[in-house]
Amino acid sequence: MSAVPIYLGRAALNSFYRLEPGTTDRLYSADDLYTIRQGDSEPFREYAARFSHEYSRCPEIDDRAAFGAFKSGL
């Protein structure tokens, strides 16, 4: 399940948990890609695969922006 912002009120949070699985998927923006970071002990290959998976969910992002986000997460 995706992360829930902590500013949701009780009613909104309850509604969120009642959603059917898969209804909270969304397409990502370049800003979202910039939040992906390589873990301290995460191998480069795993970070690259994880980033690639998230990038594949961003159809509107150009390669230059994605590459910048990838490098900033290293």
SVG drawing of the C-alpha trace seen along z (x, -y; Angstrom):
<svg xmlns="http://www.w3.org/2000/svg" viewBox="-15 -18 41 23">
<polyline fill="none" stroke="black" stroke-width="0.4" points="0.0,0.0 1.3,-3.5 2.3,-5.9 -0.5,-8.0 0.3,-11.7 0.0,-12.2 -2.3,-15.3 -5.3,-13.2 -8.1,-13.4 -9.7,-10.4 -12.6,-10.3 -10.3,-10.7 -8.0,-8.0 -10.9,-5.6 -12.1,-6.2 -8.6,-5.6 -8.4,-2.2 -11.8,-1.2 -10.6,-1.7 -10.3,1.4 -6.7,2.5 -5.2,0.9 -7.4,-2.2 -4.7,-4.4 -2.1,-3.8 -1.3,-7.0 1.2,-8.2 4.3,-9.9 5.8,-13.3 9.4,-14.3 9.1,-15.6 8.2,-12.2 11.2,-10.6 13.5,-13.1 12.3,-11.5 13.7,-8.1 17.0,-7.5 19.5,-4.7 19.6,-3.1 22.9,-3.1 23.4,0.6 21.3,1.0 23.3,2.3 23.5,0.1 21.7,2.7 18.7,2.8 18.5,-0.9 18.6,-1.1 15.9,1.6 13.7,-0.2 14.1,-3.5 13.5,-2.0 10.2,-0.5 9.0,-3.9 10.2,-5.7 8.1,-3.3 5.1,-4.7 5.9,-8.3 4.9,-8.5 5.1,-12.3 8.6,-12.7 11.5,-13.2 14.7,-11.3 16.8,-14.3 14.6,-14.9 14.6,-11.3 18.4,-11.0 18.8,-14.0 16.5,-12.4 18.4,-9.2 21.7,-10.8 20.4,-12.9 19.2,-9.7 22.7,-8.1"/>
</svg>
